[in-house]
């Protein structure tokens, strides 16, 4: 697919940008910010972390903060979001403790296997790696392989 895209760019005399392995939301962010030259993956991570920190500042009163959970499980569906979620979680760990599950990005056979947003939605059960005893009562967010759901 990459070769075909590069060939198409060459055919219409357009200089392509190859971001290698990245999530679908990252691609959208890169396209949106191309004119600002914010197309570096570390800038994306920095933007997401800053956005989270700004979001946390919005809640000022105890009443507004009462539903905030500072401990979460993140299911990456063994997809490309794994490395970025680990990096983001490391930066915001003072505000959010994240346990990241389903992180085997080297084995393509397990991509979305028993995990991910679509699996959880359609099967109506937790993803592989969810430990009922360990994770009971904790909130969980689940992405699909390319993190667009």
C-alpha positions in Angstrom: 0.0 0.0 0.0 2.8 2.4 0.9 4.5 1.7 -2.5 1.3 2.5 -4.3 0.9 5.7 -2.4 4.4 6.8 -3.1 4.0 6.0 -6.8 0.8 8.0 -6.9 2.6 11.0 -5.3 5.4 10.8 -7.9 2.9 10.6 -10.7 1.2 13.9 -9.7 4.5 15.5 -8.6 3.7 15.8 -4.9 6.3 15.4 -2.2 5.1 12.7 0.3 5.6 12.6 4.0 6.2 9.1 5.4 5.3 9.0 9.1 6.0 5.3 9.3 4.0 3.6 12.0 1.3 5.9 13.5 -2.3 5.9 14.5 -5.2 7.2 12.4 -5.8 10.2 14.7 -2.1 11.0 14.4 -2.4 11.1 10.6 -5.4 13.5 11.0 -3.4 15.7 13.3 -0.3 15.7 11.0 -2.5 16.8 8.0 -4.2 19.5 10.1 -0.9 20.8 11.3 1.3 20.5 8.2 1.4 24.2 7.6 2.6 24.8 11.1 5.3 22.1 10.7 4.0 20.1 13.6 4.4 16.8 11.9 6.8 15.2 14.3 5.5 12.3 16.5 7.0 13.8 19.6 5.0 17.0 19.0 1.8 15.0 18.8 2.6 13.3 22.1 3.4 16.7 23.6 0.1 18.1 22.3 -1.9 15.2 23.7 -0.3 15.5 27.1 -0.8 19.3 27.2 -4.4 18.8 26.2 -4.9 16.3 29.0 -3.3 18.7 31.6 -5.5 21.5 30.4 -8.6 19.3 30.6 -7.7 18.4 34.2 -7.5 22.2 35.1 -11.1 22.7 34.0 -12.5 20.9 37.0 -11.9 23.3 39.9 -14.3 22.3 42.7 -14.5 19.1 44.6 -17.9 18.5 43.2 -16.5 18.7 39.6 -13.6 16.4 40.5 -15.6 13.7 42.3 -16.1 11.4 39.3 -12.5 11.6 38.2 -10.6 8.2 38.4 -6.9 8.5 38.5 -6.4 4.8 37.8 -7.3 3.4 34.4 -6.8 0.3 32.2 -5.9 1.0 28.6 -6.4 -1.7 26.0 -4.3 -1.0 22.9 -5.5 -4.1 21.0 -1.9 -5.0 20.2 -1.9 -2.2 17.7 0.1 0.8 16.8 -1.2 3.0 19.6 0.8 0.9 22.1 4.1 2.9 22.0 2.4 6.2 22.0 0.0 5.4 24.9 3.0 4.2 26.9 4.8 7.5 26.2 1.8 9.6 27.0 1.1 7.6 30.2 4.7 8.2 31.3 4.3 12.0 30.9 1.0 12.3 32.7 1.6 9.7 35.4 1.3 12.3 38.1 -2.4 12.8 37.2 -3.3 9.4 35.8 -2.0 5.9 36.5 -2.4 3.8 33.5 -2.0 0.1 33.1 -1.7 -0.7 29.4 -2.8 -4.2 28.2 -2.7 -5.9 24.9 0.6 -4.5 23.7 2.2 -7.2 21.5 2.8 -5.1 18.4 5.4 -7.5 16.9 2.9 -10.3 16.3 0.5 -9.1 13.6 -1.6 -12.3 14.2 -2.9 -10.9 17.5 -3.9 -7.4 16.2 -7.4 -6.8 17.5 -7.6 -10.5 18.6 -9.9 -10.7 21.6 -9.4 -7.0 22.2 -10.1 -3.6 20.9 -13.1 -1.3 20.7 -15.0 -3.4 18.2 -14.4 -6.7 20.1 -15.7 -5.1 23.4 -18.6 -3.5 21.7 -19.8 -6.5 19.7 -19.0 -9.3 22.1 -20.1 -7.2 25.1 -17.2 -8.5 27.3 -13.9 -7.2 28.5 -10.7 -7.6 26.3 -8.1 -10.3 26.7 -5.8 -9.2 29.5 -8.6 -7.9 31.7 -8.3 -9.6 35.0 -11.7 -9.7 36.8 -10.1 -9.9 40.3 -7.4 -7.3 39.7 -9.3 -4.8 37.6 -12.8 -5.0 39.1 -14.1 -1.5 39.7 -11.5 0.2 37.5 -12.4 2.1 34.4 -11.1 0.8 31.1 -10.6 2.5 27.7 -10.2 0.4 24.7 -8.8 1.3 21.2 -8.9 -0.8 18.1 -5.6 -1.5 16.3 -5.1 1.9 14.6 -6.8 3.8 17.5 -9.5 5.4 15.5 -12.2 3.9 17.6 
